[in-house]
Amino acid sequence: MAGVVLISAAGMGQIKDVKKVQGMIGGEGANFAAARELIQGALTNDETKDLANTWYVAGLIGYNEANAELNKVYMGQAVDYNVVGAAQQESYKYWLKADELAQVLVMDKKGNMVMDKKNVSIRKSIADKMLEYYQNQGLLGYAGSFYEKQDYASTYELYKLYSDIPNLPMMQDEKMQNKMVRDTVYQDIRFSAGQLAYSAEKYNDAIVLFQELVHGDYKAASAGEYLYSCYLNLKDSAKAYAVMDECIELFPQEERFIQTRINAYVGANDYDNAIALLDKAIAQNPQAQYYNSKGSILSMQYKFDEAIEVFKQGLAIDPNNADLYTNYGYVFVEKAKKLNDEAGYLDDAAYQAVKNQIEAAYQEALPLFEKARSIDPDNYDCERALKSIYYRLGMMDKYEAL
């Protein structure tokens, strides 16, 4: 007969088994192991594997087992939270499939494509139970057992499942959303999920989480750092630098991003872009560290006079910055080295004139290094430079003292 869907005897048997499973998992005589075994046929049968109810009932097994374990507390018995978490994790995954199937539209009597009423009810029931999981945090308790074993991949999966609950399709009702507070505790769990994925070297998974977090209000700058590192670990330097450029715009007060990008530019001998970025940073937020970096880069390019002016500007902001004095001193050291390299091609008379310039450069560097060491006696770079200059200038008493 046209319009009648015929179900085979095998299909009818599986539908009966699904109903039988529901009877096996309630009350004191619940047999969860047998129920799991019985439901497998319906999950693979062609006539029942695409029914939302099949997967919904499969999820009820773990749900009922988790609740049965939790109820032990009322009887003064010890609760095994690993049993609770494992059962919740199992049911969660079944319900994701059930919800996917429940959203398939069917044609009603008026020819409109709508969701089947039974499936609407299933989605509502799943949402209510997922809310319970969000509130009792059994998944997080289960995650702890894996974290203790340094199984970061499994810990990540459970943190991710838990923190995904508010984002699930069946949870988007306004009333339901109001019951799931996304406070700093939730945000920390979400961030921790990203860290766990990173520790488990699941970089693509971590990227998804940190891309979400970098545009939020919680540890956004730290999320940016992780995102950058993820792409570096995936050998995708183009995306890593794109992330760093975005973070510089998002967090202009964060020196770390600017400095990391500068180091990348310098590593690629792209001094022009490095200087341009530093000039932009100085215009927005003048800091001694930016002047220090700019002066050092100018010195690397043998632009000694420009570098000297930049270091002076930095010291005007922070007159007790040992690093500024140290790198300022190195401007004259580099100038002396360059003069010495060039002197090899000169005649004796010209060489003597350059030799005097070299000694003058070291004389100018000396008080700068001494000032740096007075501020920071443990500055190894400064101490090493001073030893060299004292020896070169014949100041053996001070050389021996060091």
PyMOL commands that set and color helices and strands:
alter all, ss='L'
color gray80, all
select helices_A, chain A and resi 9-24+32-44+52-75+81-102+117-136+138-148+152-167+169-171+174-178+184-199+203-213+220-233+237-250+255-267+271-284+288-300+304-317+322-343+348-375+380-392+396-401
alter helices_A, ss='H'
color red, helices_A
select strands_A, chain A and resi 105-107+113-115
alter strands_A, ss='S'
color yellow, strands_A
deselect
rebuild
show_as cartoon
